[in-house]
Every structure is written in C-alpha cells, then in structure tokens.
Amino acid sequence: MYTGGTCYIALHSFDVVLAKNFSKALEGDFSADHCIKYIIDLRDNPGGSLQEVLSMLDYIVPTGSVSAQVGSQQSTTKYYASPIS
C-alpha cells in the first residue's frame, strides 16, 4: 500500500481464481476503508486469462465504465465493467 490510500497490486499471473481471490482481499487489506485508488500492475508476467482480470476489475470499477483498454497498432478494444454476479 502506498501513502494516501493508494493501493498497489502486482499480478504475476491471471489464473482462474484471480477474481475470487481479489474479492477476498477486498474484505481485508485492500478494502475501500483502506484504498481510495488502486494501481494494478500487469507488467512482467507470463499472462493468463484476460476475462479473469476483467472480472477482478468489476469489483472496483463502476458498472458501465471502461475497465480496460487493449490495443495494438491496428486496433484498440475497450472493455466495460459489468455488474458482479
């Protein structure tokens, strides 16, 4: 955690339990009581399920807002936060 309520989370892989584990973390050290802003660091990892990352972001990004943007020189795709099911 950084000062001023900014929480830093480094993800080293995006496996199928990422969103579930993140939701548990939000009940503890990464709760809204402690974190005003989040930095999600996806650098230097072997990759994994983009859908798991998007599901994780649904917990902290308002529904309907852009939660991720993936781009290349040819195109850019925006993903929008969904209600948590």
Backbone as XML, in Angstrom:
<?xml version="1.0"?>
<chain id="A" units="angstrom">
  <residue number="1" name="MET">
    <atom name="N" x="0.850" y="-1.175" z="0.000"/>
    <atom name="CA" x="0.000" y="0.000" z="0.000"/>
    <atom name="C" x="0.892" y="1.232" z="0.000"/>
  </residue>
  <residue number="2" name="TYR">
    <atom name="N" x="0.537" y="2.190" z="-0.796"/>
    <atom name="CA" x="1.224" y="3.466" z="-0.799"/>
    <atom name="C" x="0.538" y="4.413" z="0.172"/>
  </residue>
  <residue number="3" name="THR">
    <atom name="N" x="1.148" y="5.531" z="0.425"/>
    <atom name="CA" x="0.534" y="6.506" z="1.318"/>
    <atom name="C" x="-0.655" y="7.182" z="0.641"/>
  </residue>
  <residue number="4" name="GLY">
    <atom name="N" x="-1.504" y="7.751" z="1.423"/>
    <atom name="CA" x="-2.642" y="8.492" z="0.891"/>
    <atom name="C" x="-3.764" y="7.622" z="0.367"/>
  </residue>
  <residue number="5" name="GLY">
    <atom name="N" x="-3.806" y="6.363" z="0.771"/>
    <atom name="CA" x="-4.902" y="5.491" z="0.359"/>
    <atom name="C" x="-4.771" y="4.883" z="-1.017"/>
  </residue>
  <residue number="6" name="THR">
    <atom name="N" x="-3.589" y="4.936" z="-1.626"/>
    <atom name="CA" x="-3.371" y="4.295" z="-2.917"/>
    <atom name="C" x="-2.801" y="2.907" z="-2.679"/>
  </residue>
  <residue number="7" name="CYS">
    <atom name="N" x="-3.464" y="1.897" z="-3.188"/>
    <atom name="CA" x="-3.035" y="0.508" z="-3.009"/>
    <atom name="C" x="-2.425" y="-0.031" z="-4.298"/>
  </residue>
  <residue number="8" name="TYR">
    <atom name="N" x="-1.274" y="-0.664" z="-4.169"/>
    <atom name="CA" x="-0.537" y="-1.221" z="-5.312"/>
    <atom name="C" x="-0.691" y="-2.741" z="-5.298"/>
  </residue>
  <residue number="9" name="ILE">
    <atom name="N" x="-1.107" y="-3.291" z="-6.436"/>
    <atom name="CA" x="-1.275" y="-4.738" z="-6.567"/>
    <atom name="C" x="-0.518" y="-5.181" z="-7.813"/>
  </residue>
  <residue number="10" name="ALA">
    <atom name="N" x="0.483" y="-6.036" z="-7.628"/>
    <atom name="CA" x="1.233" y="-6.598" z="-8.758"/>
    <atom name="C" x="0.697" y="-7.995" z="-9.029"/>
  </residue>
  <residue number="11" name="LEU">
    <atom name="N" x="0.261" y="-8.232" z="-10.252"/>
    <atom name="CA" x="-0.251" y="-9.549" z="-10.638"/>
    <atom name="C" x="0.817" y="-10.278" z="-11.429"/>
  </residue>
  <residue number="12" name="HIS">
    <atom name="N" x="1.144" y="-11.470" z="-10.977"/>
    <atom name="CA" x="2.193" y="-12.242" z="-11.633"/>
    <atom name="C" x="1.632" y="-13.303" z="-12.558"/>
  </residue>
  <residue number="13" name="SER">
    <atom name="N" x="0.344" y="-13.573" z="-12.466"/>
    <atom name="CA" x="-0.343" y="-14.464" z="-13.414"/>
    <atom name="C" x="-1.839" y="-14.214" z="-13.283"/>
  </residue>
  <residue number="14" name="PHE">
    <atom name="N" x="-2.590" y="-14.597" z="-14.303"/>
    <atom name="CA" x="-4.040" y="-14.381" z="-14.296"/>
    <atom name="C" x="-4.716" y="-15.736" z="-14.353"/>
  </residue>
  <residue number="15" name="ASP">
    <atom name="N" x="-4.678" y="-16.479" z="-13.286"/>
    <atom name="CA" x="-5.298" y="-17.804" z="-13.331"/>
    <atom name="C" x="-6.780" y="-17.733" z="-13.001"/>
  </residue>
  <residue number="16" name="VAL">
    <atom name="N" x="-7.436" y="-18.885" z="-13.008"/>
    <atom name="CA" x="-8.899" y="-18.938" z="-12.917"/>
    <atom name="C" x="-9.461" y="-18.569" z="-11.547"/>
  </residue>
  <residue number="17" name="VAL">
    <atom name="N" x="-8.624" y="-18.331" z="-10.555"/>
    <atom name="CA" x="-9.121" y="-17.942" z="-9.234"/>
    <atom name="C" x="-8.787" y="-16.486" z="-8.895"/>
  </residue>
  <residue number="18" name="LEU">
    <atom name="N" x="-8.286" y="-15.741" z="-9.864"/>
    <atom name="CA" x="-7.869" y="-14.365" z="-9.616"/>
    <atom name="C" x="-9.005" y="-13.508" z="-9.057"/>
  </residue>
  <residue number="19" name="ALA">
    <atom name="N" x="-10.140" y="-13.477" z="-9.723"/>
    <atom name="CA" x="-11.255" y="-12.626" z="-9.280"/>
    <atom name="C" x="-11.749" y="-13.045" z="-7.900"/>
  </residue>
  <residue number="20" name="LYS">
    <atom name="N" x="-11.826" y="-14.344" z="-7.671"/>
    <atom name="CA" x="-12.283" y="-14.855" z="-6.367"/>
    <atom name="C" x="-11.299" y="-14.433" z="-5.261"/>
  </residue>
  <residue number="21" name="ASN">
    <atom name="N" x="-10.016" y="-14.589" z="-5.500"/>
    <atom name="CA" x="-9.016" y="-14.197" z="-4.510"/>
    <atom name="C" x="-9.012" y="-12.688" z="-4.290"/>
  </residue>
  <residue number="22" name="PHE">
    <atom name="N" x="-9.204" y="-11.926" z="-5.355"/>
    <atom name="CA" x="-9.249" y="-10.469" z="-5.227"/>
    <atom name="C" x="-10.446" y="-10.040" z="-4.389"/>
  </residue>
  <residue number="23" name="SER">
    <atom name="N" x="-11.594" y="-10.679" z="-4.595"/>
    <atom name="CA" x="-12.778" y="-10.311" z="-3.804"/>
    <atom name="C" x="-12.532" y="-10.556" z="-2.314"/>
  </residue>
  <residue number="24" name="LYS">
    <atom name="N" x="-11.787" y="-11.605" z="-1.990"/>
    <atom name="CA" x="-11.427" y="-11.868" z="-0.586"/>
    <atom name="C" x="-10.475" y="-10.803" z="-0.055"/>
  </residue>
  <residue number="25" name="ALA">
    <atom name="N" x="-9.531" y="-10.378" z="-0.894"/>
    <atom name="CA" x="-8.580" y="-9.339" z="-0.488"/>
    <atom name="C" x="-9.288" y="-8.016" z="-0.223"/>
  </residue>
  <residue number="26" name="LEU">
    <atom name="N" x="-10.384" y="-7.768" z="-0.940"/>
    <atom name="CA" x="-11.148" y="-6.531" z="-0.726"/>
    <atom name="C" x="-11.822" y="-6.505" z="0.640"/>
  </residue>
  <residue number="27" name="GLU">
    <atom name="N" x="-11.945" y="-7.647" z="1.269"/>
    <atom name="CA" x="-12.514" y="-7.701" z="2.614"/>
    <atom name="C" x="-11.452" y="-7.415" z="3.674"/>
  </residue>
  <residue number="28" name="GLY">
    <atom name="N" x="-10.186" y="-7.394" z="3.281"/>
    <atom name="CA" x="-9.081" y="-7.192" z="4.214"/>
    <atom name="C" x="-8.293" y="-5.941" z="3.900"/>
  </residue>
  <residue number="29" name="ASP">
    <atom name="N" x="-7.008" y="-6.131" z="3.607"/>
    <atom name="CA" x="-6.084" y="-5.014" z="3.403"/>
    <atom name="C" x="-6.437" y="-4.110" z="2.240"/>
  </residue>
  <residue number="30" name="PHE">
    <atom name="N" x="-7.155" y="-4.642" z="1.251"/>
    <atom name="CA" x="-7.477" y="-3.850" z="0.067"/>
    <atom name="C" x="-8.932" y="-3.370" z="0.064"/>
  </residue>
  <residue number="31" name="SER">
    <atom name="N" x="-9.508" y="-3.230" z="1.235"/>
    <atom name="CA" x="-10.905" y="-2.783" z="1.335"/>
    <atom name="C" x="-11.017" y="-1.295" z="1.022"/>
  </residue>
  <residue number="32" name="ALA">
    <atom name="N" x="-12.235" y="-0.862" z="0.765"/>
    <atom name="CA" x="-12.496" y="0.553" z="0.487"/>
    <atom name="C" x="-12.157" y="1.416" z="1.705"/>
  </residue>
  <residue number="33" name="ASP">
    <atom name="N" x="-12.103" y="0.802" z="2.892"/>
    <atom name="CA" x="-11.708" y="1.548" z="4.091"/>
    <atom name="C" x="-10.242" y="1.964" z="4.023"/>
  </residue>
  <residue number="34" name="HIS">
    <atom name="N" x="-9.433" y="1.164" z="3.320"/>
    <atom name="CA" x="-8.001" y="1.429" z="3.223"/>
    <atom name="C" x="-7.595" y="2.046" z="1.886"/>
  </residue>
  <residue number="35" name="CYS">
    <atom name="N" x="-8.295" y="1.695" z="0.832"/>
    <atom name="CA" x="-7.882" y="2.083" z="-0.522"/>
    <atom name="C" x="-8.871" y="3.052" z="-1.157"/>
  </residue>
  <residue number="36" name="ILE">
    <atom name="N" x="-8.350" y="4.165" z="-1.603"/>
    <atom name="CA" x="-9.138" y="5.131" z="-2.357"/>
    <atom name="C" x="-8.870" y="4.930" z="-3.848"/>
  </residue>
  <residue number="37" name="LYS">
    <atom name="N" x="-7.609" y="4.603" z="-4.170"/>
    <atom name="CA" x="-7.175" y="4.364" z="-5.546"/>
    <atom name="C" x="-6.423" y="3.041" z="-5.588"/>
  </residue>
  <residue number="38" name="TYR">
    <atom name="N" x="-6.461" y="2.406" z="-6.759"/>
    <atom name="CA" x="-5.732" y="1.155" z="-6.956"/>
    <atom name="C" x="-4.789" y="1.299" z="-8.143"/>
  </residue>
  <residue number="39" name="ILE">
    <atom name="N" x="-3.595" y="0.766" z="-7.994"/>
    <atom name="CA" x="-2.670" y="0.600" z="-9.113"/>
    <atom name="C" x="-2.556" y="-0.898" z="-9.332"/>
  </residue>
  <residue number="40" name="ILE">
    <atom name="N" x="-2.990" y="-1.364" z="-10.496"/>
    <atom name="CA" x="-2.918" y="-2.780" z="-10.840"/>
    <atom name="C" x="-1.775" y="-2.938" z="-11.841"/>
  </residue>
  <residue number="41" name="ASP">
    <atom name="N" x="-0.707" y="-3.586" z="-11.431"/>
    <atom name="CA" x="0.495" y="-3.733" z="-12.241"/>
    <atom name="C" x="0.494" y="-5.099" z="-12.922"/>
  </residue>
  <residue number="42" name="LEU">
    <atom name="N" x="0.357" y="-5.114" z="-14.248"/>
    <atom name="CA" x="0.314" y="-6.353" z="-15.017"/>
    <atom name="C" x="1.635" y="-6.621" z="-15.748"/>
  </residue>
  <residue number="43" name="ARG">
    <atom name="N" x="2.646" y="-5.834" z="-15.476"/>
    <atom name="CA" x="3.919" y="-5.986" z="-16.179"/>
    <atom name="C" x="4.655" y="-7.239" z="-15.724"/>
  </residue>
  <residue number="44" name="ASP">
    <atom name="N" x="5.527" y="-7.722" z="-16.608"/>
    <atom name="CA" x="6.466" y="-8.808" z="-16.295"/>
    <atom name="C" x="5.792" y="-10.066" z="-15.762"/>
  </residue>
  <residue number="45" name="ASN">
    <atom name="N" x="4.736" y="-10.487" z="-16.411"/>
    <atom name="CA" x="4.083" y="-11.732" z="-16.013"/>
    <atom name="C" x="3.882" y="-12.585" z="-17.261"/>
  </residue>
  <residue number="46" name="PRO">
    <atom name="N" x="3.677" y="-13.888" z="-17.091"/>
    <atom name="CA" x="3.532" y="-14.758" z="-18.260"/>
    <atom name="C" x="2.162" y="-14.683" z="-18.922"/>
  </residue>
  <residue number="47" name="GLY">
    <atom name="N" x="1.243" y="-13.912" z="-18.367"/>
    <atom name="CA" x="-0.083" y="-13.791" z="-18.966"/>
    <atom name="C" x="-1.089" y="-14.701" z="-18.308"/>
  </residue>
  <residue number="48" name="GLY">
    <atom name="N" x="-2.187" y="-14.912" z="-19.001"/>
    <atom name="CA" x="-3.257" y="-15.736" z="-18.468"/>
    <atom name="C" x="-4.579" y="-15.302" z="-19.059"/>
  </residue>
  <residue number="49" name="SER">
    <atom name="N" x="-5.619" y="-15.373" z="-18.249"/>
    <atom name="CA" x="-6.982" y="-15.110" z="-18.698"/>
    <atom name="C" x="-7.342" y="-13.631" z="-18.569"/>
  </residue>
  <residue number="50" name="LEU">
    <atom name="N" x="-7.514" y="-12.973" z="-19.705"/>
    <atom name="CA" x="-7.967" y="-11.579" z="-19.691"/>
    <atom name="C" x="-9.326" y="-11.490" z="-19.010"/>
  </residue>
  <residue number="51" name="GLN">
    <atom name="N" x="-10.187" y="-12.476" z="-19.220"/>
    <atom name="CA" x="-11.512" y="-12.464" z="-18.606"/>
    <atom name="C" x="-11.424" y="-12.440" z="-17.076"/>
  </residue>
  <residue number="52" name="GLU">
    <atom name="N" x="-10.441" y="-13.130" z="-16.497"/>
    <atom name="CA" x="-10.268" y="-13.096" z="-15.039"/>
    <atom name="C" x="-9.873" y="-11.705" z="-14.566"/>
  </residue>
  <residue number="53" name="VAL">
    <atom name="N" x="-9.015" y="-11.038" z="-15.315"/>
    <atom name="CA" x="-8.625" y="-9.671" z="-14.952"/>
    <atom name="C" x="-9.843" y="-8.752" z="-15.035"/>
  </residue>
  <residue number="54" name="LEU">
    <atom name="N" x="-10.628" y="-8.891" z="-16.096"/>
    <atom name="CA" x="-11.834" y="-8.066" z="-16.241"/>
    <atom name="C" x="-12.817" y="-8.341" z="-15.110"/>
  </residue>
  <residue number="55" name="SER">
    <atom name="N" x="-12.970" y="-9.603" z="-14.724"/>
    <atom name="CA" x="-13.864" y="-9.953" z="-13.609"/>
    <atom name="C" x="-13.349" y="-9.352" z="-12.307"/>
  </residue>
  <residue number="56" name="MET">
    <atom name="N" x="-12.043" y="-9.328" z="-12.121"/>
    <atom name="CA" x="-11.454" y="-8.721" z="-10.934"/>
    <atom name="C" x="-11.746" y="-7.216" z="-10.915"/>
  </residue>
  <residue number="57" name="LEU">
    <atom name="N" x="-11.589" y="-6.569" z="-12.057"/>
    <atom name="CA" x="-11.815" y="-5.124" z="-12.125"/>
    <atom name="C" x="-13.269" y="-4.749" z="-11.893"/>
  </residue>
  <residue number="58" name="ASP">
    <atom name="N" x="-14.195" y="-5.671" z="-12.163"/>
    <atom name="CA" x="-15.617" y="-5.407" z="-11.914"/>
    <atom name="C" x="-15.879" y="-5.060" z="-10.447"/>
  </residue>
  <residue number="59" name="TYR">
    <atom name="N" x="-15.002" y="-5.517" z="-9.552"/>
    <atom name="CA" x="-15.176" y="-5.236" z="-8.121"/>
    <atom name="C" x="-14.856" y="-3.791" z="-7.762"/>
  </residue>
  <residue number="60" name="ILE">
    <atom name="N" x="-14.049" y="-3.106" z="-8.584"/>
    <atom name="CA" x="-13.619" y="-1.760" z="-8.199"/>
    <atom name="C" x="-13.946" y="-0.682" z="-9.225"/>
  </residue>
  <residue number="61" name="VAL">
    <atom name="N" x="-14.332" y="-1.072" z="-10.438"/>
    <atom name="CA" x="-14.671" y="-0.099" z="-11.480"/>
    <atom name="C" x="-16.191" y="-0.002" z="-11.569"/>
  </residue>
  <residue number="62" name="PRO">
    <atom name="N" x="-16.738" y="1.199" z="-11.576"/>
    <atom name="CA" x="-18.200" y="1.342" z="-11.661"/>
    <atom name="C" x="-18.765" y="0.682" z="-12.928"/>
  </residue>
  <residue number="63" name="THR">
    <atom name="N" x="-19.894" y="0.013" z="-12.785"/>
    <atom name="CA" x="-20.557" y="-0.664" z="-13.897"/>
    <atom name="C" x="-20.765" y="0.303" z="-15.061"/>
  </residue>
  <residue number="64" name="GLY">
    <atom name="N" x="-20.397" y="-0.148" z="-16.251"/>
    <atom name="CA" x="-20.548" y="0.654" z="-17.455"/>
    <atom name="C" x="-19.347" y="1.507" z="-17.806"/>
  </residue>
  <residue number="65" name="SER">
    <atom name="N" x="-18.407" y="1.661" z="-16.887"/>
    <atom name="CA" x="-17.197" y="2.436" z="-17.151"/>
    <atom name="C" x="-16.161" y="1.559" z="-17.855"/>
  </residue>
  <residue number="66" name="VAL">
    <atom name="N" x="-15.254" y="2.190" z="-18.593"/>
    <atom name="CA" x="-14.169" y="1.438" z="-19.225"/>
    <atom name="C" x="-13.277" y="0.894" z="-18.111"/>
  </residue>
  <residue number="67" name="SER">
    <atom name="N" x="-13.093" y="-0.425" z="-18.098"/>
    <atom name="CA" x="-12.242" y="-1.031" z="-17.076"/>
    <atom name="C" x="-10.882" y="-1.412" z="-17.635"/>
  </residue>
  <residue number="68" name="ALA">
    <atom name="N" x="-10.799" y="-1.625" z="-18.943"/>
    <atom name="CA" x="-9.521" y="-1.974" z="-19.573"/>
    <atom name="C" x="-9.559" y="-1.574" z="-21.032"/>
  </residue>
  <residue number="69" name="GLN">
    <atom name="N" x="-8.377" y="-1.315" z="-21.544"/>
    <atom name="CA" x="-8.237" y="-0.997" z="-22.957"/>
    <atom name="C" x="-7.014" y="-1.750" z="-23.455"/>
  </residue>
  <residue number="70" name="VAL">
    <atom name="N" x="-7.214" y="-2.578" z="-24.469"/>
    <atom name="CA" x="-6.137" y="-3.380" z="-25.041"/>
    <atom name="C" x="-5.947" y="-2.929" z="-26.467"/>
  </residue>
  <residue number="71" name="GLY">
    <atom name="N" x="-4.720" y="-2.570" z="-26.803"/>
    <atom name="CA" x="-4.520" y="-2.029" z="-28.133"/>
    <atom name="C" x="-3.270" y="-2.527" z="-28.818"/>
  </residue>
  <residue number="72" name="SER">
    <atom name="N" x="-3.274" y="-2.347" z="-30.100"/>
    <atom name="CA" x="-2.119" y="-2.609" z="-30.945"/>
    <atom name="C" x="-2.066" y="-1.487" z="-31.963"/>
  </residue>
  <residue number="73" name="GLN">
    <atom name="N" x="-1.132" y="-1.549" z="-32.885"/>
    <atom name="CA" x="-1.051" y="-0.510" z="-33.908"/>
    <atom name="C" x="-2.270" y="-0.544" z="-34.824"/>
  </residue>
  <residue number="74" name="GLN">
    <atom name="N" x="-2.903" y="-1.705" z="-34.975"/>
    <atom name="CA" x="-4.041" y="-1.848" z="-35.889"/>
    <atom name="C" x="-5.386" y="-1.502" z="-35.253"/>
  </residue>
  <residue number="75" name="SER">
    <atom name="N" x="-5.553" y="-1.799" z="-33.976"/>
    <atom name="CA" x="-6.869" y="-1.565" z="-33.374"/>
    <atom name="C" x="-6.768" y="-1.474" z="-31.850"/>
  </residue>
  <residue number="76" name="THR">
    <atom name="N" x="-7.839" y="-0.993" z="-31.267"/>
    <atom name="CA" x="-7.961" y="-0.905" z="-29.815"/>
    <atom name="C" x="-9.330" y="-1.440" z="-29.418"/>
  </residue>
  <residue number="77" name="THR">
    <atom name="N" x="-9.347" y="-2.250" z="-28.381"/>
    <atom name="CA" x="-10.600" y="-2.787" z="-27.863"/>
    <atom name="C" x="-10.790" y="-2.281" z="-26.443"/>
  </residue>
  <residue number="78" name="LYS">
    <atom name="N" x="-11.968" y="-1.739" z="-26.172"/>
    <atom name="CA" x="-12.303" y="-1.288" z="-24.831"/>
    <atom name="C" x="-13.221" y="-2.310" z="-24.174"/>
  </residue>
  <residue number="79" name="TYR">
    <atom name="N" x="-12.996" y="-2.546" z="-22.898"/>
    <atom name="CA" x="-13.825" y="-3.457" z="-22.105"/>
    <atom name="C" x="-14.494" y="-2.638" z="-21.016"/>
  </residue>
  <residue number="80" name="TYR">
    <atom name="N" x="-15.755" y="-2.928" z="-20.776"/>
    <atom name="CA" x="-16.551" y="-2.161" z="-19.829"/>
    <atom name="C" x="-16.886" y="-3.012" z="-18.611"/>
  </residue>
  <residue number="81" name="ALA">
    <atom name="N" x="-16.891" y="-2.377" z="-17.451"/>
    <atom name="CA" x="-17.199" y="-3.082" z="-16.209"/>
    <atom name="C" x="-18.637" y="-3.582" z="-16.224"/>
  </residue>
  <residue number="82" name="SER">
    <atom name="N" x="-18.807" y="-4.774" z="-15.700"/>
    <atom name="CA" x="-20.125" y="-5.423" z="-15.624"/>
    <atom name="C" x="-20.547" y="-5.534" z="-14.160"/>
  </residue>
  <residue number="83" name="PRO">
    <atom name="N" x="-21.835" y="-5.683" z="-13.915"/>
    <atom name="CA" x="-22.271" y="-5.930" z="-12.534"/>
    <atom name="C" x="-21.695" y="-7.252" z="-12.047"/>
  </residue>
  <residue number="84" name="ILE">
    <atom name="N" x="-21.351" y="-7.305" z="-10.780"/>
    <atom name="CA" x="-20.813" y="-8.539" z="-10.201"/>
    <atom name="C" x="-21.958" y="-9.523" z="-10.038"/>
  </residue>
  <residue number="85" name="SER">
    <atom name="N" x="-21.728" y="-10.731" z="-10.561"/>
    <atom name="CA" x="-22.807" y="-11.743" z="-10.463"/>
    <atom name="C" x="-22.636" y="-12.644" z="-9.279"/>
  </residue>
</chain>
